[in-house]
Amino acid sequence: MTFEPAQHHRMNHGLSRLLPILLLLAFPAYAGDKKGQNIAVSFHMETDANNNPKNIYTQTVAGKVRYFQKAPDITSKDIVAFSPFLADNGVDYGAVFRLRGSAASRLENITAANQGRMLAAVVNGRFVDNVIIDQPIKDGFIVIWNGIQDAELKEYDKLVPRIGKEKK
């Protein structure tokens, strides 16, 4: 069976209608739950264009197409506390995130092995920031410098405490 271009277009249109539903099923943190968990933060390492296309996504950064791993290296589950701040642009927010021990070790190893590459920050499926890794991150803290909305910070307050307010 061969597909005519018009049939192929209709199939893609149907898939585009299903995509938001599939994303909610695949990433339940976006959908929300009884605890108010409707924010997801993740960090994705830059990779090479020749990796499996199913495992990477592209993002234009400073006018250049970059490739990032779809699978995150750090997720909301790795974060134990945070501290937001007003971004330099004065419009949105950034935040410092403190990672649990195992994630802090993982981040140190990842950043030691990938100096010169970018690390992308994604909030609720939206690329918000990136940094170029210039040295290993050894202290267990990771920063998003901008792109977080006030409402997202309020939701994150429901998930983890502010730095310095953690339960002992």
C-alpha positions as CSV (number, residue, x, y, z in Angstrom):
1,M,0.0,0.0,0.0
2,T,1.3,3.4,-0.9
3,F,0.3,6.7,0.6
4,E,-0.5,9.7,-1.5
5,P,0.8,13.0,0.0
6,A,-2.8,14.1,0.9
7,Q,-3.3,10.9,2.8
8,H,0.0,11.4,4.6
9,H,-1.0,14.9,5.6
10,R,-4.3,13.7,7.0
11,M,-2.5,11.1,9.1
12,N,-0.1,13.7,10.5
13,H,-3.0,16.0,11.3
14,G,-4.7,13.2,13.3
15,L,-1.4,12.5,15.1
16,S,-1.1,16.2,16.0
17,R,-4.5,16.0,17.7
18,L,-3.4,13.1,19.7
19,L,0.0,14.5,20.6
20,P,-1.1,16.6,23.6
21,I,-2.9,13.6,25.1
22,L,0.0,11.3,24.5
23,L,2.3,13.8,26.2
24,L,0.1,14.0,29.2
25,L,0.1,10.2,29.5
26,A,3.9,10.0,29.0
27,F,4.7,12.9,31.3
28,P,2.1,12.8,34.1
29,A,3.8,15.6,36.0
30,Y,2.5,18.0,33.4
31,A,-1.1,16.9,33.9
32,G,-1.2,17.6,37.6
33,D,-2.5,15.5,40.5
34,K,-3.9,15.8,44.0
35,K,-0.7,17.2,45.4
36,G,-0.7,20.1,42.8
37,Q,2.2,18.6,40.9
38,N,1.7,20.4,37.6
39,I,5.2,21.6,37.0
40,A,8.1,19.6,35.6
41,V,11.7,20.7,35.5
42,S,14.3,18.8,33.6
43,F,17.9,19.3,32.3
44,H,19.1,17.7,29.0
45,M,22.7,17.3,27.8
46,E,23.7,18.4,24.3
47,T,24.5,15.5,22.0
48,D,25.7,14.9,18.5
49,A,23.5,15.2,15.4
50,N,24.4,11.7,14.3
51,N,22.8,10.0,17.3
52,N,19.5,8.1,16.9
53,P,16.9,10.7,15.7
54,K,14.3,9.1,18.0
55,N,16.5,10.0,21.1
56,I,17.3,13.6,20.3
57,Y,15.5,16.9,19.7
58,T,16.7,20.1,18.1
59,Q,16.7,23.6,19.5
60,T,18.0,26.8,17.9
61,V,20.3,28.5,20.4
62,A,21.9,31.9,19.4
63,G,21.0,31.3,15.7
64,K,22.6,27.8,15.6
65,V,20.8,24.5,15.6
66,R,21.8,22.3,18.6
67,Y,20.9,18.7,19.4
68,F,19.8,17.6,22.9
69,Q,19.0,14.3,24.4
70,K,15.3,13.7,24.8
71,A,15.9,11.7,28.0
72,P,16.7,14.1,30.8
73,D,19.8,13.8,32.9
74,I,18.1,15.6,35.9
75,T,14.4,15.8,36.6
76,S,12.0,17.3,39.3
77,K,12.4,14.0,41.2
78,D,16.1,14.8,41.8
79,I,15.3,18.2,43.3
80,V,15.0,18.6,47.1
81,A,14.8,22.4,47.5
82,F,14.9,25.5,45.5
83,S,15.3,29.3,45.7
84,P,13.8,31.6,43.0
85,F,15.1,35.0,42.0
86,L,14.0,37.7,39.5
87,A,15.9,37.2,36.2
88,D,18.2,39.9,34.9
89,N,15.5,40.7,32.3
90,G,13.2,41.8,35.1
91,V,10.3,40.0,33.5
92,D,10.5,36.3,34.5
93,Y,12.3,34.3,37.1
94,G,15.2,32.0,37.6
95,A,15.8,29.5,40.3
96,V,18.6,27.6,42.1
97,F,17.8,24.0,42.7
98,R,19.5,21.8,45.3
99,L,19.8,18.1,44.2
100,R,19.6,15.0,46.3
101,G,22.9,13.2,46.8
102,S,22.7,10.6,44.0
103,A,21.6,13.3,41.5
104,A,24.4,15.6,42.7
105,S,26.9,12.8,42.0
106,R,25.4,12.1,38.6
107,L,25.5,15.9,37.7
108,E,29.2,16.0,38.7
109,N,30.0,13.1,36.5
110,I,28.0,14.4,33.5
111,T,29.5,17.9,33.7
112,A,33.0,16.5,34.1
113,A,32.6,14.4,31.0
114,N,30.8,17.0,28.8
115,Q,32.8,20.3,29.2
116,G,32.2,22.6,26.3
117,R,28.7,21.2,25.7
118,M,25.4,22.8,26.5
119,L,23.0,21.8,29.2
120,A,19.4,22.8,28.4
121,A,16.8,23.6,31.0
122,V,13.2,22.7,30.3
123,V,10.2,23.7,32.3
124,N,6.8,22.1,31.5
125,G,8.1,20.9,28.2
126,R,9.4,24.4,27.2
127,F,13.0,25.2,26.6
128,V,13.8,28.1,28.9
129,D,17.5,28.4,29.3
130,N,20.9,26.8,28.6
131,V,24.4,27.0,29.9
132,I,27.7,25.9,28.5
133,I,29.5,23.6,30.8
134,D,33.0,24.9,31.6
135,Q,33.8,22.9,34.7
136,P,32.3,20.0,36.8
137,I,29.5,21.0,39.1
138,K,30.5,19.6,42.4
139,D,28.2,21.4,44.9
140,G,24.9,19.7,44.0
141,F,23.2,23.0,42.9
142,I,22.0,23.7,39.4
143,V,20.6,27.0,38.1
144,I,18.0,28.1,35.6
145,W,18.8,31.8,35.0
146,N,15.5,32.8,33.4
147,G,12.3,31.7,31.7
148,I,10.3,30.5,34.7
149,Q,6.9,32.1,35.2
150,D,5.5,33.3,38.6
151,A,2.7,30.7,38.5
152,E,5.2,28.0,37.9
153,L,7.1,29.0,41.0
154,K,3.9,28.9,43.1
155,E,3.3,25.4,41.8
156,Y,6.9,24.4,42.7
157,D,6.4,25.7,46.2
158,K,3.8,22.9,46.6
159,L,6.4,20.2,45.6
160,V,9.6,21.1,47.5
161,P,10.6,23.6,50.2
162,R,12.7,26.7,49.6
163,I,16.4,26.3,50.3
164,G,16.9,26.8,54.0
165,K,13.4,25.7,54.9
166,E,13.9,22.0,54.5
167,K,12.6,19.6,57.2
168,K,15.4,18.2,59.3
